[in-house]
Amino acid sequence: MTVYHSSMSTEKPSVLFVCVHNAGRSQMAAGYLRELGGDRVEVRSAGSEPKDQINPIAVEAMSEEGIDITGNTPKILTVDAVKESDVVITMGCGDACPIFPGKRYEDWELEDPAGQGIEAVRPIRDEIRRRVEELISELLPAPATA
């Protein structure tokens, strides 16, 4: 059972995507969640050892989906970013992610797109989209139809 704090009903849920470099997987996931969740969810991403720029192949893979992540910059993971998030989704950062009680944690095992060509990155991108859609369905229940 997932337990959210009581203020969740009034505030929009916040999700933090974390991978080591914050240059590929977490940026693609954040791009999808911003696009598909719109303003109904707050999106953050960070890395335990951020690169100086986003993986250009990740940018290309997302642009094929009509999502522009070129303006994003890899950011360092901070304790505050974790504290301020309701859901923390890690992607292969292992012990680098601080754990706080009362948060929902998920670890998404995804291949690292670093150093891979577009053909290898597309299936990673598609799997991220599937998981983000599933996450949205859990965080943002569909409005009841009359």
C-alpha positions as CSV (number, residue, x, y, z in Angstrom):
1,M,0.0,0.0,0.0
2,T,1.3,3.5,-0.9
3,V,0.8,6.1,1.7
4,Y,0.9,9.8,0.8
5,H,1.0,12.6,3.3
6,S,-2.4,14.3,3.8
7,S,-1.5,17.5,2.0
8,M,-1.2,15.5,-1.2
9,S,-4.9,16.1,-2.1
10,T,-4.4,19.9,-2.2
11,E,-0.9,20.1,-3.7
12,K,0.1,18.6,-6.9
13,P,2.3,15.5,-6.6
14,S,6.0,16.0,-7.2
15,V,8.3,13.5,-8.8
16,L,12.1,13.4,-8.8
17,F,13.9,11.3,-11.4
18,V,17.5,10.4,-10.5
19,C,20.3,8.7,-12.4
20,V,24.0,9.1,-12.1
21,H,24.7,11.6,-14.8
22,N,21.2,13.2,-15.2
23,A,22.0,13.3,-18.9
24,G,19.9,10.5,-20.5
25,R,17.3,8.3,-18.7
26,S,16.2,10.8,-16.0
27,Q,16.0,13.7,-18.6
28,M,13.9,11.6,-21.0
29,A,11.6,10.5,-18.1
30,A,11.2,14.1,-16.9
31,G,10.5,15.2,-20.5
32,Y,7.7,12.7,-20.8
33,L,6.2,13.5,-17.4
34,R,6.2,17.2,-18.2
35,E,4.6,16.6,-21.6
36,L,2.0,13.9,-20.5
37,G,1.3,15.2,-17.0
38,G,1.1,18.8,-17.9
39,D,0.8,21.2,-15.0
40,R,-0.9,18.6,-12.8
41,V,2.5,17.3,-11.6
42,E,5.8,18.9,-10.5
43,V,8.8,17.3,-12.2
44,R,12.4,17.4,-11.1
45,S,15.5,15.4,-12.2
46,A,19.0,15.2,-10.9
47,G,22.2,13.1,-10.9
48,S,24.6,12.0,-8.3
49,E,27.5,12.9,-10.7
50,P,25.9,15.1,-13.3
51,K,27.5,15.5,-16.8
52,D,28.0,18.9,-18.3
53,Q,25.4,18.4,-20.9
54,I,22.5,16.2,-21.9
55,N,23.2,13.1,-24.1
56,P,22.6,14.4,-27.7
57,I,21.2,11.0,-28.6
58,A,18.6,11.3,-25.8
59,V,17.7,14.7,-27.1
60,E,17.3,13.3,-30.7
61,A,15.2,10.4,-29.4
62,M,12.9,12.7,-27.6
63,S,12.6,15.1,-30.5
64,E,11.3,12.2,-32.6
65,E,8.4,12.1,-30.1
66,G,7.9,15.9,-30.4
67,I,9.4,16.7,-27.0
68,D,12.2,19.2,-26.8
69,I,14.6,18.6,-23.9
70,T,17.5,20.7,-25.3
71,G,17.0,23.5,-22.8
72,N,17.5,21.2,-19.8
73,T,20.8,21.0,-17.9
74,P,22.1,18.1,-15.8
75,K,21.8,19.1,-12.1
76,I,23.4,17.8,-9.0
77,L,21.2,15.7,-6.7
78,T,20.5,17.6,-3.5
79,V,19.0,16.4,-0.2
80,D,16.4,19.2,-0.6
81,A,15.3,17.9,-4.0
82,V,14.6,14.6,-2.4
83,K,12.8,16.1,0.7
84,E,10.6,18.2,-1.6
85,S,9.5,15.2,-3.7
86,D,6.6,12.8,-3.1
87,V,7.9,10.1,-5.4
88,V,11.6,9.5,-6.0
89,I,12.4,7.3,-9.1
90,T,16.0,6.1,-9.3
91,M,17.7,4.7,-12.4
92,G,20.8,2.9,-11.5
93,C,22.3,5.4,-9.0
94,G,22.5,2.8,-6.3
95,D,23.5,4.0,-2.8
96,A,24.0,7.6,-4.0
97,C,20.3,8.5,-3.5
98,P,19.4,9.6,0.0
99,I,16.5,7.8,1.6
100,F,13.9,9.6,3.7
101,P,11.0,7.9,5.5
102,G,7.5,8.5,4.1
103,K,8.6,8.9,0.5
104,R,7.6,6.5,-2.3
105,Y,10.7,5.1,-3.9
106,E,10.9,3.1,-7.2
107,D,14.0,1.9,-9.0
108,W,13.6,1.6,-12.7
109,E,16.1,-0.8,-14.2
110,L,16.9,0.7,-17.6
111,E,19.8,0.3,-19.9
112,D,22.1,3.4,-19.9
113,P,21.8,5.2,-23.2
114,A,25.3,6.8,-22.8
115,G,27.5,6.0,-25.7
116,Q,24.7,4.2,-27.6
117,G,23.3,5.1,-31.1
118,I,19.8,6.1,-31.7
119,E,18.7,2.6,-32.6
120,A,19.7,1.4,-29.1
121,V,18.2,4.5,-27.4
122,R,14.7,4.3,-29.0
123,P,13.6,1.1,-27.0
124,I,14.9,2.7,-23.8
125,R,12.9,5.8,-24.6
126,D,9.8,3.8,-25.3
127,E,10.1,1.8,-22.1
128,I,10.5,5.1,-20.1
129,R,7.3,6.4,-21.8
130,R,5.4,3.3,-20.8
131,R,6.6,3.6,-17.2
132,V,5.8,7.3,-17.1
133,E,2.3,6.7,-18.4
134,E,1.8,4.0,-15.7
135,L,3.1,6.5,-13.0
136,I,0.7,9.2,-14.2
137,S,-2.2,6.7,-14.0
138,E,-1.2,6.0,-10.3
139,L,-0.6,9.7,-9.3
140,L,-3.3,11.4,-11.2
141,P,-6.5,9.3,-11.1
142,A,-8.7,9.9,-14.1
143,P,-11.6,12.3,-13.3
144,A,-14.8,10.4,-12.5
145,T,-17.1,10.4,-15.5
146,A,-20.7,11.2,-14.7
